[in-house]
């Protein structure tokens, strides 16, 4: 049973949770998974967001395991989602359907099975074994290529033939709420002449990258056995919003010939709730490209249901002296030339084994209008224009110390319950700031 043939569950009110209205980020049409703890029970555990509450799956283990074929107690009582992610997709589907039945019917659940969303501390949803980042928005790649090589050579010759990507650093994937420290590194001494060498110092061109990412699910494919396009949707557990922080000046000096290294290894931030493909199915939509015909992809990476999802994405910045966040970008997940299935299939075509909990980032998601560009590099067009921060009177070219950057995603459609991702929000601190792991979830905070 393919997700693309799955008829999504409609929005149905929840008798127990009236706040789970059709226009709530966490309506009954969503049911995202996350890992949380509370002050009264600091043990991390798996929950499902519903309205202003979280259903604690450890509180209804028997109800779930007795009803869902292939589901074990370990899948829902673990301290992360890896065990559940490692099951076949029919188990995820069965669990989601059962949770839907429990929260929308007379199931025997009581408020004792729920905790207030305001009272929970969120944790990373999974142990991330490997992290890969792609470069899959044609609009973004064209913008960056135009800046550095001119419009006639904006896209490299390979770009329309395969999803370009690179291997990132899993240890520095952080959760919403984690503070980030401006990185230091080697910077090109003379911006016009690399032969003059480098100097050491804090990055001056600090940037965000508006992305989404998906967690790999299903039993790992054996080494040497690629994942096919027909299998791809059953190997995608769910999606999160991602900020893949970038140091543009560090990258400029180091990226030849092997691409980014220290410019990208210091921080990547993700939102805490993982939204399933089932929840996104009603929002399946054509990509901004519409089709892939010139050139047509090679057969292994050709998607017969070529599409993406209509997920509205937004970025805000709030400086230390600003009274509120101001929107700097509004983009959409439709602005992908290479979709999530194609990314996964290409990643594994060599026989690379993809494991449950692996994280694959989309690359910066930019649209055509200037206000839909997904990075400061594009918004300020390589430093040639200032980006106003709403009505605050402040402007930016790149990010300043003290800036709080927030990204969010949401799906809305007439007659369908809202499917929201929540937000990933992080504050930037000066280079050299010491961070301490604090709180029940160990999120890094400025000392």
MOJO-V216711 format. One record per residue. N is the residue number from 1. RES is the residue in one small letter. BURIAL is # if it has 24 or more other ideal C-beta (glycine too) atoms within 12 Angstrom, else .. Layout:
# MOJO-V216711
n=N res=RES burial=BURIAL
n=N res=RES burial=BURIAL
This chain:
# MOJO-V216711
n=1 res=x burial=.
n=2 res=x burial=#
n=3 res=x burial=#
n=4 res=x burial=#
n=5 res=x burial=.
n=6 res=x burial=#
n=7 res=x burial=.
n=8 res=x burial=#
n=9 res=x burial=#
n=10 res=x burial=.
n=11 res=x burial=#
n=12 res=x burial=#
n=13 res=x burial=.
n=14 res=x burial=#
n=15 res=x burial=.
n=16 res=x burial=#
n=17 res=x burial=#
n=18 res=x burial=.
n=19 res=x burial=#
n=20 res=x burial=#
n=21 res=x burial=.
n=22 res=x burial=#
n=23 res=x burial=.
n=24 res=x burial=#
n=25 res=x burial=#
n=26 res=x burial=#
n=27 res=x burial=#
n=28 res=x burial=#
n=29 res=x burial=#
n=30 res=x burial=#
n=31 res=x burial=#
n=32 res=x burial=#
n=33 res=x burial=#
n=34 res=x burial=#
n=35 res=x burial=#
n=36 res=x burial=#
n=37 res=x burial=#
n=38 res=x burial=#
n=39 res=x burial=.
n=40 res=x burial=.
n=41 res=x burial=.
n=42 res=x burial=.
n=43 res=x burial=.
n=44 res=x burial=#
n=45 res=x burial=#
n=46 res=x burial=#
n=47 res=x burial=#
n=48 res=x burial=#
n=49 res=x burial=#
n=50 res=x burial=#
n=51 res=x burial=#
n=52 res=x burial=#
n=53 res=x burial=#
n=54 res=x burial=#
n=55 res=x burial=#
n=56 res=x burial=#
n=57 res=x burial=#
n=58 res=x burial=#
n=59 res=x burial=#
n=60 res=x burial=#
n=61 res=x burial=#
n=62 res=x burial=.
n=63 res=x burial=#
n=64 res=x burial=#
n=65 res=x burial=#
n=66 res=x burial=.
n=67 res=x burial=#
n=68 res=x burial=#
n=69 res=x burial=.
n=70 res=x burial=.
n=71 res=x burial=#
n=72 res=x burial=.
n=73 res=x burial=.
n=74 res=x burial=.
n=75 res=x burial=#
n=76 res=x burial=#
n=77 res=x burial=#
n=78 res=x burial=#
n=79 res=x burial=#
n=80 res=x burial=#
n=81 res=x burial=#
n=82 res=x burial=#
n=83 res=x burial=#
n=84 res=x burial=#
n=85 res=x burial=#
n=86 res=x burial=#
n=87 res=x burial=#
n=88 res=x burial=#
n=89 res=x burial=#
n=90 res=x burial=.
n=91 res=x burial=#
n=92 res=x burial=#
n=93 res=x burial=#
n=94 res=x burial=#
n=95 res=x burial=#
n=96 res=x burial=#
n=97 res=x burial=#
n=98 res=x burial=#
n=99 res=x burial=#
n=100 res=x burial=#
n=101 res=x burial=#
n=102 res=x burial=#
n=103 res=x burial=#
n=104 res=x burial=#
n=105 res=x burial=.
n=106 res=x burial=.
n=107 res=x burial=.
n=108 res=x burial=.
n=109 res=x burial=#
n=110 res=x burial=.
n=111 res=x burial=.
n=112 res=x burial=.
n=113 res=x burial=#
n=114 res=x burial=#
n=115 res=x burial=#
n=116 res=x burial=.
n=117 res=x burial=#
n=118 res=x burial=.
n=119 res=x burial=.
n=120 res=x burial=#
n=121 res=x burial=#
n=122 res=x burial=#
n=123 res=x burial=#
n=124 res=x burial=#
n=125 res=x burial=#
n=126 res=x burial=#
n=127 res=x burial=#
n=128 res=x burial=#
n=129 res=x burial=#
n=130 res=x burial=#
n=131 res=x burial=#
n=132 res=x burial=#
n=133 res=x burial=#
n=134 res=x burial=#
n=135 res=x burial=#
n=136 res=x burial=#
n=137 res=x burial=#
n=138 res=x burial=#
n=139 res=x burial=#
n=140 res=x burial=#
n=141 res=x burial=#
n=142 res=x burial=#
n=143 res=x burial=#
n=144 res=x burial=#
n=145 res=x burial=#
n=146 res=x burial=.
n=147 res=x burial=#
n=148 res=x burial=.
n=149 res=x burial=.
n=150 res=x burial=.
n=151 res=x burial=.
n=152 res=x burial=.
n=153 res=x burial=.
n=154 res=x burial=.
n=155 res=x burial=#
n=156 res=x burial=.
n=157 res=x burial=.
n=158 res=x burial=.
n=159 res=x burial=#
n=160 res=x burial=#
n=161 res=x burial=.
n=162 res=x burial=#
n=163 res=x burial=#
n=164 res=x burial=#
n=165 res=x burial=#
n=166 res=x burial=#
n=167 res=x burial=.
n=168 res=x burial=#
n=169 res=x burial=#
n=170 res=x burial=#
n=171 res=x burial=.
n=172 res=x burial=#
n=173 res=x burial=#
n=174 res=x burial=#
n=175 res=x burial=#
n=176 res=x burial=#
n=177 res=x burial=#
n=178 res=x burial=#
n=179 res=x burial=#
n=180 res=x burial=#
n=181 res=x burial=#
n=182 res=x burial=#
n=183 res=x burial=#
n=184 res=x burial=.
n=185 res=x burial=#
n=186 res=x burial=#
n=187 res=x burial=#
n=188 res=x burial=#
n=189 res=x burial=.
n=190 res=x burial=.
n=191 res=x burial=.
n=192 res=x burial=.
n=193 res=x burial=.
n=194 res=x burial=.
n=195 res=x burial=.
n=196 res=x burial=.
n=197 res=x burial=.
n=198 res=x burial=.
n=199 res=x burial=.
n=200 res=x burial=.
n=201 res=x burial=.
n=202 res=x burial=#
n=203 res=x burial=#
n=204 res=x burial=#
n=205 res=x burial=#
n=206 res=x burial=#
n=207 res=x burial=#
n=208 res=x burial=#
n=209 res=x burial=#
n=210 res=x burial=#
n=211 res=x burial=#
n=212 res=x burial=#
n=213 res=x burial=#
n=214 res=x burial=#
n=215 res=x burial=#
n=216 res=x burial=#
n=217 res=x burial=#
n=218 res=x burial=#
n=219 res=x burial=#
n=220 res=x burial=#
n=221 res=x burial=#
n=222 res=x burial=.
n=223 res=x burial=.
n=224 res=x burial=.
n=225 res=x burial=.
n=226 res=x burial=#
n=227 res=x burial=#
n=228 res=x burial=#
n=229 res=x burial=#
n=230 res=x burial=.
n=231 res=x burial=#
n=232 res=x burial=#
n=233 res=x burial=#
n=234 res=x burial=#
n=235 res=x burial=#
n=236 res=x burial=#
n=237 res=x burial=#
n=238 res=x burial=#
n=239 res=x burial=#
n=240 res=x burial=#
n=241 res=x burial=#
n=242 res=x burial=#
n=243 res=x burial=#
n=244 res=x burial=#
n=245 res=x burial=#
n=246 res=x burial=#
n=247 res=x burial=#
n=248 res=x burial=#
n=249 res=x burial=#
n=250 res=x burial=#
n=251 res=x burial=#
n=252 res=x burial=#
n=253 res=x burial=#
n=254 res=x burial=#
n=255 res=x burial=#
n=256 res=x burial=.
n=257 res=x burial=.
n=258 res=x burial=.
n=259 res=x burial=.
n=260 res=x burial=#
n=261 res=x burial=#
n=262 res=x burial=#
n=263 res=x burial=#
n=264 res=x burial=#
n=265 res=x burial=#
n=266 res=x burial=#
n=267 res=x burial=#
n=268 res=x burial=#
n=269 res=x burial=#
n=270 res=x burial=#
n=271 res=x burial=#
n=272 res=x burial=#
n=273 res=x burial=#
n=274 res=x burial=#
n=275 res=x burial=#
n=276 res=x burial=#
n=277 res=x burial=#
n=278 res=x burial=#
n=279 res=x burial=#
n=280 res=x burial=#
n=281 res=x burial=#
n=282 res=x burial=#
n=283 res=x burial=#
n=284 res=x burial=#
n=285 res=x burial=#
n=286 res=x burial=.
n=287 res=x burial=#
n=288 res=x burial=#
n=289 res=x burial=#
n=290 res=x burial=.
n=291 res=x burial=.
n=292 res=x burial=#
n=293 res=x burial=.
n=294 res=x burial=.
n=295 res=x burial=.
n=296 res=x burial=.
n=297 res=x burial=#
n=298 res=x burial=.
n=299 res=x burial=.
n=300 res=x burial=#
n=301 res=x burial=#
n=302 res=x burial=#
n=303 res=x burial=#
n=304 res=x burial=.
n=305 res=x burial=.
n=306 res=x burial=#
n=307 res=x burial=#
n=308 res=x burial=#
n=309 res=x burial=#
n=310 res=x burial=#
n=311 res=x burial=#
n=312 res=x burial=#
n=313 res=x burial=#
n=314 res=x burial=#
n=315 res=x burial=#
n=316 res=x burial=#
n=317 res=x burial=#
n=318 res=x burial=#
n=319 res=x burial=#
n=320 res=x burial=.
n=321 res=x burial=.
n=322 res=x burial=.
n=323 res=x burial=.
n=324 res=x burial=.
n=325 res=x burial=#
n=326 res=x burial=#
n=327 res=x burial=#
n=328 res=x burial=#
n=329 res=x burial=#
n=330 res=x burial=#
n=331 res=x burial=#
n=332 res=x burial=#
n=333 res=x burial=#
n=334 res=x burial=#
n=335 res=x burial=#
n=336 res=x burial=#
n=337 res=x burial=#
n=338 res=x burial=#
n=339 res=x burial=#
n=340 res=x burial=#
n=341 res=x burial=#
n=342 res=x burial=#
n=343 res=x burial=#
n=344 res=x burial=#
n=345 res=x burial=#
n=346 res=x burial=#
n=347 res=x burial=#
n=348 res=x burial=#
n=349 res=x burial=#
n=350 res=x burial=.
n=351 res=x burial=.
n=352 res=x burial=#
n=353 res=x burial=.
n=354 res=x burial=#
n=355 res=x burial=#
n=356 res=x burial=#
n=357 res=x burial=#
n=358 res=x burial=#
n=359 res=x burial=#
n=360 res=x burial=#
n=361 res=x burial=#
n=362 res=x burial=#
n=363 res=x burial=#
n=364 res=x burial=#
n=365 res=x burial=#
n=366 res=x burial=#
n=367 res=x burial=#
n=368 res=x burial=.
n=369 res=x burial=.
n=370 res=x burial=.
n=371 res=x burial=.
n=372 res=x burial=#
n=373 res=x burial=#
n=374 res=x burial=#
n=375 res=x burial=#
n=376 res=x burial=#
n=377 res=x burial=#
n=378 res=x burial=#
n=379 res=x burial=#
n=380 res=x burial=#
n=381 res=x burial=.
n=382 res=x burial=#
n=383 res=x burial=.
n=384 res=x burial=.
n=385 res=x burial=.
n=386 res=x burial=.
n=387 res=x burial=#
n=388 res=x burial=.
n=389 res=x burial=#
n=390 res=x burial=.
n=391 res=x burial=.
n=392 res=x burial=.
n=393 res=x burial=.
n=394 res=x burial=#
n=395 res=x burial=.
n=396 res=x burial=#
n=397 res=x burial=#
n=398 res=x burial=#
n=399 res=x burial=#
n=400 res=x burial=#
n=401 res=x burial=#
n=402 res=x burial=#
n=403 res=x burial=#
n=404 res=x burial=#
n=405 res=x burial=#
n=406 res=x burial=#
n=407 res=x burial=#
n=408 res=x burial=#
n=409 res=x burial=#
n=410 res=x burial=#
n=411 res=x burial=#
n=412 res=x burial=#
n=413 res=x burial=#
n=414 res=x burial=.
n=415 res=x burial=.
n=416 res=x burial=#
n=417 res=x burial=#
n=418 res=x burial=#
n=419 res=x burial=#
n=420 res=x burial=#
n=421 res=x burial=#
n=422 res=x burial=#
n=423 res=x burial=#
n=424 res=x burial=#
n=425 res=x burial=#
n=426 res=x burial=#
n=427 res=x burial=#
n=428 res=x burial=#
n=429 res=x burial=#
n=430 res=x burial=#
n=431 res=x burial=.
n=432 res=x burial=.
n=433 res=x burial=.
n=434 res=x burial=.
n=435 res=x burial=#
n=436 res=x burial=.
n=437 res=x burial=.
n=438 res=x burial=.
n=439 res=x burial=.
n=440 res=x burial=#
n=441 res=x burial=#
n=442 res=x burial=.
n=443 res=x burial=#
n=444 res=x burial=#
n=445 res=x burial=.
n=446 res=x burial=#
n=447 res=x burial=.
